[in-house]
């Protein structure tokens, strides 16, 4: 059932993608609603908000899953899985930015590529060259493919629709709350950041291993072991180091942004990023997806034969 739900959700995402901006608007409004009701600047207030905004909906969905498994028809369970995955995961929630940047660089339209990158990840891009634009686009694509495709699918495989919902809501609240440092906000976002780190611990490593298997395995593992810890955030550091090694490209490195130099560690080996490596990134992500679906198919066949 897991394999069919993921395949159908992917097909639906390709045929009629849910507007990414609308999804982000909904999630942003949801986070602001929780913040307005619970935030008094303390960590335990953030814990209560997370419990109400993530744990409660996930528990309710688990109850629905259990009821469908006991009383319902398998088609209802499949429909629930496809619907939740369609809302919480999908390539189209980020891929149009990457595709448009790639095309702009191929056509020599550097200014347009800069504008698209700024709209995707934020920050100033006006002084960036084509290599820097390609490098940041590849970084963003590797992390986004994990957060919008591979991690939700992993959590779905473990917990069903409730797993995908758990990951998506946790990611959204972590992104909205964890980087706030103003005095009024206080430590409200601390628990959301810690909870997401725990939830993402296994998925991020499975994605990194998958990048290694479908890419240059030796370089990917070397970069993961020797470079990932240099990155400020553990999860993205693992993904970017493994992805850079798998692709044979250099990521990270100091970057001029917003009028200052951002001191970023170097990840990966070999060559500078360019439009060709962006094409290689697309191939890496799709090979990873195909491998994941193949493994799920093997598990389904094994369980079918065993029953």
NUNU-866426 format. One record per residue (C-alpha): x, y, z; residue in one letter. Coordinates in Angstrom, 3 decimals, decimal comma, padded with zeros to 6 digits. Each point is the difference from the previous one (the first is absolute). Example, Ala and Ser with C-alpha at 12.3 -4.5 7.8 and 13.67 -1.06 7.14 Angstrom:
REM residues 2
R        X        Y        Z resn
R  012,300 -004,500  007,800    a
R  001,370  003,440 -000,660    s
REM end
This chain:
REM residues 307
R        X        Y        Z resn
R  000,000  000,000  000,000    x
R  002,889  002,372  000,805    x
R  001,513 -000,452 -003,458    x
R -003,293  000,641 -001,804    x
R -000,801  003,062  002,130    x
R  003,405  001,567 -000,713    x
R -000,199 -000,798 -003,725    x
R -003,503  001,458 -000,301    x
R  000,937  003,097  001,994    x
R  003,003  000,585 -002,263    x
R -002,159 -000,412 -003,103    x
R -002,587  002,421  001,391    x
R  002,736  002,485  000,877    x
R  001,302 -000,109 -003,560    x
R -003,454  000,216 -001,598    x
R -001,497  002,711  002,211    x
R  002,579  001,495  002,364    x
R -001,208  001,738  003,126    x
R  001,175  003,643 -000,088    x
R  003,037  000,185  002,299    x
R -000,711  003,618  000,931    x
R -003,490 -000,923  001,174    x
R  001,334 -002,849  002,147    x
R  002,572  002,290  001,599    x
R -002,681  002,635  000,633    x
R -002,181 -002,545  001,790    x
R  002,879 -001,256  002,117    x
R  001,180  003,509  000,787    x
R -003,483  000,985  001,164    x
R -000,166 -003,178  002,089    x
R  003,317  000,795  001,688    x
R -001,049  003,583  000,695    x
R -003,291 -001,220  001,504    x
R  001,841 -002,332  002,391    x
R  002,529  002,688  000,877    x
R -002,731  002,487  000,764    x
R -001,797 -002,444  002,298    x
R  002,975 -001,463  001,879    x
R  003,089  002,209 -000,186    x
R  001,028  001,629  003,264    x
R  003,735 -000,251 -000,686    x
R  000,793 -003,242  001,843    x
R  001,056 -003,420 -001,235    x
R -002,927 -001,804  001,661    x
R -002,399  002,273 -001,867    x
R  001,611 -001,164 -003,236    x
R -000,359 -003,613  001,143    x
R -003,731  000,549  000,629    x
R -000,412  001,648 -003,407    x
R  001,820 -002,879 -001,707    x
R -002,152 -002,529  001,838    x
R -003,177  001,764 -001,090    x
R  001,163  000,757 -003,534    x
R  001,842 -003,226 -000,864    x
R -000,530 -002,788  002,520    x
R -003,781  000,417  000,232    x
R -000,709 -000,075 -003,779    x
R  002,401 -002,916 -000,457    x
R -001,667 -001,945  002,829    x
R -003,408  000,673 -001,537    x
R  001,193 -001,232 -003,391    x
R  001,478 -003,127  001,620    x
R -003,422 -000,694  001,488    x
R -001,609  000,386 -003,427    x
R  002,594 -002,366 -001,493    x
R -000,692 -002,584  002,686    x
R -003,743  000,274 -000,538    x
R  000,359 -000,414 -003,758    x
R  002,327 -002,966  000,456    x
R -002,524 -001,701  002,261    x
R -003,351  001,007 -001,490    x
R  000,676  001,559 -003,400    x
R  000,702 -001,211 -003,511    x
R  003,649  000,044 -001,192    x
R -000,975  002,522 -002,683    x
R -000,924  002,534  002,688    x
R  003,398 -000,517  001,620    x
R  001,695  000,470 -003,374    x
R -002,005  003,170 -000,691    x
R  000,968  001,425  003,395    x
R  003,676 -000,716 -000,641    x
R -000,047  001,556 -003,465    x
R -001,827  003,086  001,250    x
R  002,354  000,624  002,912    x
R  003,085 -000,531 -002,159    x
R -001,375  002,335 -002,665    x
R -000,356  002,741  002,610    x
R  003,289 -000,597  001,828    x
R  002,506 -001,103 -002,660    x
R  000,851  000,371 -003,662    x
R  002,638  001,104 -002,474    x
R -002,098  002,858 -001,309    x
R  000,226  001,825  003,342    x
R  003,566  000,985 -000,937    x
R  001,045 -001,390 -003,389    x
R -001,339  002,865 -002,139    x
R  002,520  002,387  001,545    x
R  002,908 -002,344 -000,691    x
R -001,156 -000,719 -003,554    x
R -000,425  003,691 -000,807    x
R  003,415  000,920  001,456    x
R  001,619 -002,816 -001,956    x
R -001,638  001,170 -003,235    x
R  000,961  003,636  000,644    x
R  003,656 -000,936  000,494    x
R -000,062 -002,143 -003,142    x
R -001,354  002,977 -001,946    x
R  002,597  002,369  001,486    x
R -002,674  001,997  001,865    x
R  001,967  000,541  003,208    x
R -002,175  002,850  001,303    x
R -003,139 -002,114 -000,288    x
R  001,753 -002,914  001,710    x
R  000,986  002,301  002,873    x
R -003,589  001,241  000,370    x
R -001,394 -003,520  000,051    x
R  002,550 -001,115  002,589    x
R -000,808  002,988  002,220    x
R -003,724 -000,809 -000,229    x
R  000,703 -003,637  000,919    x
R  002,392  000,274  002,926    x
R -000,085  003,689  000,943    x
R  002,932  002,370  000,467    x
R  001,842  002,184 -002,466    x
R  001,414 -001,609 -003,152    x
R  000,894  003,069 -002,093    x
R  003,805 -000,459  000,188    x
R  000,049 -003,754 -000,620    x
R  001,604 -001,577 -003,020    x
R -001,419 -002,944 -001,907    x
R  002,040 -002,530  002,003    x
R -001,258  001,400  003,301    x
R -003,602 -000,044 -001,220    x
R  000,363 -003,617 -001,146    x
R  001,682 -000,978  003,282    x
R -002,749  001,473  002,171    x
R -002,719 -001,457 -002,217    x
R  001,545 -003,469  000,312    x
R  000,237  000,390  003,791    x
R -003,604  001,090  000,232    x
R -001,147 -002,824 -002,288    x
R  001,777 -002,706  002,021    x
R -001,512  001,185  003,271    x
R -003,433  000,621 -001,534    x
R -000,134 -003,412 -001,670    x
R  000,596 -001,540  003,407    x
R -002,500  002,159  001,866    x
R -002,757 -000,074 -002,592    x
R  000,407 -003,492 -001,452    x
R  002,272 -002,543  001,657    x
R -000,569  000,818  003,683    x
R -003,828  000,136 -000,252    x
R  000,054 -003,287 -001,932    x
R  002,265 -001,556  002,638    x
R -002,290  001,107  002,822    x
R -003,011 -001,200 -002,003    x
R  001,602 -003,427 -000,376    x
R  000,552 -000,161  003,774    x
R -003,253  001,476  001,353    x
R -002,337  000,304 -002,951    x
R -001,742  003,320 -000,742    x
R  000,588  001,154  003,587    x
R  003,748 -000,238 -000,588    x
R -000,120  002,290 -003,026    x
R -002,162  002,490  001,913    x
R  002,356 -000,150  002,993    x
R  002,990  000,842 -002,163    x
R -001,646  002,823 -001,947    x
R -001,459  001,779  003,018    x
R  003,220 -000,406  001,995    x
R  002,059  001,375 -002,884    x
R -002,272  003,002 -000,424    x
R  000,017  000,963  003,684    x
R  003,758 -000,522  000,213    x
R  000,548  002,304 -002,968    x
R -002,309  002,671  001,398    x
R  001,110 -000,079  003,627    x
R  003,530 -001,340  000,392    x
R  001,896  002,989 -001,413    x
R -001,932  002,708  001,835    x
R  002,307  001,808  002,429    x
R -001,976  003,106  000,980    x
R -000,525  000,549  003,722    x
R -003,806 -000,100 -000,223    x
R  000,099 -003,418 -001,701    x
R  002,393 -001,385  002,618    x
R  000,599 -003,762  000,140    x
R -003,384 -000,854 -001,478    x
R  001,546 -001,700 -003,059    x
R  002,558 -002,126  001,845    x
R -002,148 -003,107  000,339    x
R -001,141  000,091 -003,632    x
R  003,648 -000,013 -001,127    x
R  000,907 -002,865  002,331    x
R -003,042 -002,047 -000,980    x
R  000,725  000,368 -003,717    x
R  003,621 -001,051  000,522    x
R -001,192 -003,235  001,622    x
R -002,674 -000,669 -002,643    x
R  002,430  000,668 -002,876    x
R  002,899 -002,024  001,465    x
R -000,761 -003,233 -001,875    x
R -001,455  001,451 -003,236    x
R  002,946  002,334 -000,576    x
R  002,466 -002,862  000,297    x
R -002,017 -002,278 -002,265    x
R -000,090  002,737 -002,637    x
R  003,753  000,599  000,318    x
R  000,710 -003,734 -000,376    x
R -002,281 -000,091 -003,044    x
R  001,871  002,894 -001,611    x
R  003,213 -001,940  000,557    x
R -001,358 -003,256 -001,455    x
R -001,280  001,571 -003,234    x
R  002,967  002,380 -000,374    x
R  003,724 -000,223  000,707    x
R -000,184 -002,154  003,125    x
R  003,600  000,315  001,153    x
R  000,156  003,793 -000,277    x
R -003,459  000,418  001,525    x
R  000,919 -002,005  003,096    x
R  003,367  001,760  000,275    x
R -001,621  003,444 -000,104    x
R -002,693 -001,049  002,443    x
R  002,508 -001,301  002,523    x
R  002,551  002,799 -000,337    x
R -001,923  003,131 -000,963    x
R -003,620 -000,179  001,185    x
R  000,809  001,031  003,570    x
R  001,393  003,328 -001,244    x
R -003,458  001,153 -001,098    x
R -001,909  002,030  002,623    x
R -003,096 -002,251 -000,177    x
R  000,495 -003,732  000,353    x
R -002,757 -001,241 -002,318    x
R  000,689  002,275 -002,987    x
R  003,725 -000,541  000,536    x
R -000,403 -003,757 -000,433    x
R -002,203  000,404 -003,071    x
R  002,243  002,562 -001,693    x
R  003,238 -001,828  000,731    x
R -001,356 -003,320 -001,251    x
R -001,654  001,618 -003,029    x
R  003,103  001,984 -000,910    x
R  002,171 -003,122  000,183    x
R -002,517 -002,031 -001,994    x
R -000,076  002,657 -002,731    x
R  003,723  000,805  000,004    x
R -000,641  003,716  000,503    x
R  001,098  002,589  002,540    x
R -002,728  001,603  002,079    x
R  000,033  002,381  002,942    x
R  002,998  002,395 -000,048    x
R -000,005  003,707  000,971    x
R -002,702  002,054 -001,656    x
R -000,681  003,712 -000,366    x
R -003,566  000,649  001,057    x
R -001,880  003,035  001,314    x
R  003,149  002,123 -000,230    x
R  002,199 -002,304  002,112    x
R  002,005 -003,197 -000,372    x
R -001,705 -003,066  001,461    x
R  002,649 -002,401  001,292    x
R -001,224 -003,409 -001,142    x
R  002,122 -003,170  000,112    x
R  000,882 -001,782 -003,210    x
R -001,785 -003,271 -000,682    x
R  000,674 -002,524 -002,727    x
R  002,884 -000,609 -002,378    x
R  001,126  000,648 -003,560    x
R -001,754  002,616 -002,143    x
R -001,773  003,347  000,296    x
R -003,785 -000,058 -000,319    x
R -001,586  000,930 -003,337    x
R -003,116 -000,723 -002,065    x
R  001,307 -003,456 -000,908    x
R  000,164 -000,956  003,659    x
R -003,551  001,252  000,406    x
R -001,006 -002,544 -002,642    x
R  001,970 -002,643  001,920    x
R -001,884  000,973  003,161    x
R -003,315 -000,695 -001,730    x
R  001,304 -003,426 -000,970    x
R  001,223 -000,709  003,548    x
R -003,380  000,854  001,525    x
R -001,965 -002,088 -002,497    x
R  002,342 -002,996  000,390    x
R -000,452  000,255  003,752    x
R -003,775 -000,018 -000,403    x
R  000,063 -002,966 -002,384    x
R  002,209 -001,938  002,400    x
R -002,342  000,743  002,910    x
R -003,042 -001,155 -001,996    x
R  001,868 -003,129 -001,096    x
R  000,823 -000,885  003,616    x
R -003,628  000,554  001,019    x
R -001,078 -002,246 -002,876    x
R  002,359 -002,740  001,194    x
R -001,409  000,266  003,515    x
R -003,548 -000,162 -001,349    x
R  000,784 -003,102 -002,077    x
R  001,718 -001,635  002,988    x
R -002,987  000,676  002,274    x
R -002,434 -001,224 -002,683    x
R  001,956 -003,236 -000,496    x
R  000,320 -000,464  003,750    x
R -003,744  000,321  000,505    x
REM end
